[in-house]
Amino acid sequence: IWKDRASHEMGGLGHVPWNYVHDFDPARDVTLLELPSSKLMNWQFGDVDHLVLTVKKADLAQGRFDQVLMQVSN
């Protein structure tokens, strides 16, 4: 059971979010971190969705992390 859950509950970096995120434009933004809800870790985001941290590519290029946006996918 754990092995199956773990294969579906791994996070990701630097990609287009796996599910819809309201304020994300792939030409403008990048995903810093995406964490899915997890039964193994006992955390849940929204209605069993993903926590997504994004930043504008221009801010990332300047090393600015003061405008990171946290969203929950749906």
C-alpha positions as CSV (number, residue, x, y, z in Angstrom):
1,I,0.0,0.0,0.0
2,W,2.8,2.4,1.0
3,K,4.7,1.8,-2.2
4,D,1.7,2.5,-4.4
5,R,0.8,5.7,-2.5
6,A,4.3,6.9,-2.6
7,S,4.4,6.6,-6.4
8,H,1.5,9.0,-6.6
9,E,2.5,11.4,-3.9
10,M,5.9,12.6,-5.0
11,G,6.5,16.4,-5.4
12,G,8.0,18.2,-8.3
13,L,10.1,21.2,-9.3
14,G,10.4,23.4,-12.4
15,H,7.5,22.1,-14.4
16,V,4.0,23.2,-15.5
17,P,1.6,22.4,-12.7
18,W,0.1,18.9,-13.0
19,N,-3.4,20.2,-12.3
20,Y,-5.1,23.6,-13.1
21,V,-3.7,26.5,-11.1
22,H,-5.6,29.8,-11.4
23,D,-2.7,32.2,-11.7
24,F,-0.1,30.4,-13.9
25,D,1.2,31.4,-17.3
26,P,4.0,29.1,-18.6
27,A,5.5,32.0,-20.6
28,R,5.8,34.1,-17.4
29,D,5.9,31.7,-14.4
30,V,7.8,28.7,-13.2
31,T,6.9,26.1,-10.5
32,L,9.3,26.2,-7.6
33,L,7.6,23.3,-5.8
34,E,4.5,21.3,-6.1
35,L,3.4,19.0,-3.4
36,P,0.4,16.7,-3.8
37,S,-1.9,15.9,-0.9
38,S,-0.6,12.8,0.8
39,K,-2.1,10.0,2.8
40,L,1.4,8.8,3.8
41,M,2.3,12.2,5.2
42,N,-1.2,12.9,6.5
43,W,-1.6,16.3,4.8
44,Q,-4.3,17.6,2.5
45,F,-4.5,20.7,0.4
46,G,-7.9,21.9,-0.5
47,D,-10.1,19.1,-1.7
48,V,-7.2,16.6,-2.0
49,D,-5.4,18.8,-4.5
50,H,-1.8,20.0,-4.7
51,L,0.0,22.9,-3.0
52,V,1.9,24.8,-5.8
53,L,4.6,27.5,-5.2
54,T,5.2,29.6,-8.3
55,V,7.3,32.6,-9.1
56,K,7.8,34.8,-12.2
57,K,10.7,33.8,-14.3
58,A,12.1,37.4,-14.2
59,D,12.1,37.4,-10.4
60,L,13.8,34.0,-10.3
61,A,16.5,35.2,-12.7
62,Q,17.2,38.1,-10.2
63,G,17.2,35.8,-7.2
64,R,14.1,37.4,-5.8
65,F,11.9,35.1,-3.7
66,D,9.8,37.9,-2.1
67,Q,7.0,37.5,-4.6
68,V,6.5,33.7,-4.5
69,L,2.8,32.8,-5.0
70,M,1.2,29.9,-3.1
71,Q,-1.8,28.3,-4.7
72,V,-3.9,25.2,-4.4
73,S,-4.6,23.4,-7.7
74,N,-8.1,22.3,-8.5
